[in-house]
């Protein structure tokens, strides 16, 4: 099965990272990190690899959870800056 190969997930991560550079939307980077982490989990082996190789839905769930965690971490580090909007209480013309 194609999802059991670690290099497929790393290539998908690379493609998503390139897509993030071409279309800066700040969402593809989280998916790219999730794909690389999923590929790393498949590559390392052990009981996690056996679980991921056994079922495509479990592998996709792991990819989705890892992507969400990566996106939340990116949002925490590079999120919206508070206080960046300048408000004026007085009329600037008078």
Secondary structure, DSSP 8 states (H G I E B T S, - for coil): -GGG-HHHHHHHHHHHHHHHHHS--SSHHHHHHHHHHHHHHHHH-SHHHHHHHH-HHHHHHHHHHHHHHHHHHHHHHH---TT-S---SS-TT-
